Amino acid sequence: MEAYKRWVWRNRDYVHSLESLANGLTWLLPERFSESEIGPEAVTSVLGIITSVNDHIIETTPTQMHMGHVPQPSSFPLSLFITLLKDLETLVEVAAQQFYGDEKKWNFIAITEATKVLLRLALFRKSGYKMLLHGGENTNDVQDSDALDSQHRNGLSPKPGEHPVPGNIKNYHAHNPLNLEGRALFALNRFGESARTVSEPTWLYRVQHQQAIMEPPTIVAKKPSLSSFLSEKGVPGGLFLIGEMMFILRPLIYVLLIKKYGTRSWFPWITSLTVDLISNGVISYITILRQNSKEFCLSNIEKHELKRRKLLWALYLMRDPFFSKYTRLRLDGTQKLLEPVPIVGLLAEKLVELIIGAQTRYTYMSGS
């Protein structure tokens, strides 16, 4: 395993090129192969897992090599396991639907969401009750309230193509280019990442990375227990815990309610939206209330995460029953309006087909 890690790190540019090529080849899968959806989804899930593992190696190996850091045997990369589970969740949904039907597939989706909840709770506790970034896929290593300074001190400066800004669509569908809809969404995401990478000078990242390597190893602060966290942060800390727990549990609550009431019922939709609003509202309230106090203050990267979560509310427009009753009618009306326009009408038709196809998958629109 260590030999593979060294090979990936030394050939990281070559590895990224191979991954992009392999993901691009999924567009060439024959239509007869995509009729069952399981085959293409299995292929892209495997590619997603390989990509996630390689990215994890590339992100962690430089620190270990240059700083002499040796990971403890008991260390458990929970963020990586969450990412791998998200790579598999669409395959689980597709396979469950084909073998067990539309109703029983929700049992498997619920098991998947429950597993993610347990992993996120464990990661939340292990991180010292810090805000989860991108649902736990990114580690929150900021040690103080000044996120930018902390990032430079700890070597956490963003890599080319990675920006700690809200609305990163990679976590929604980047690893799920299984069929026409998924491949199109994946291609758009990869195009955006490539454009950002080209626009940034590589030498700048190398200088930043070299500076991070030359810094002495930072002393890892002891993670507080729940009682010490509450005693230190007081009431704002307790409210933060409530808000973050609601954010973690929201997807599971939503799936369980869909399983009981169905996708056409408004109750799961309204309940999920209410939990989201309360969760973000509580955290935003204590952030504004304590913005001039060090008792409880979010770092800049955590503020970006809070904005990203608010942008995820747009996905409620794509979830039934709101989508069937309102959004789809607007999309169909727009398509008919643009249909006479050359080229634009064709693109609008394909875009509407893509959106409708992606909307049928819970894992595309879950935002979890």
Secondary structure, 3 states (H helix, E strand, C coil): CHHHHHHHHHCHHHHHHHHHHHHHHHHHCCCCCCCCCHHHHHHHHHHHHHHHHHHHHHHHHHHHHHHCCCCCCCCCCHHHHHHHHHHHHHHHHHHHHHHHHHHHHHHHHHHHHHHHHHHHHHHHHHCCCCCCEHHHCECCCCCCCCHHHHHHHHCCCCCCCCCCCCCCCHHHHCCCCCCHHHHHHHHHHHHHHHHHHHHCCHHHHHHHHHHHHHCCCCCCCCCCCHHHHHHHHHHHHHHHHHHHHHHHHHHHHHHHHHHHHCCCCHHHHHHHHHHHHHHHHHHHHHHHHCCCCCCCCCCHHHHHHHHHHHHHHHHHHHCCCHHHHHHHHHHHHHHHHHCCCCCHHHHHHHHHHHHHHHHCCHHHHCCC
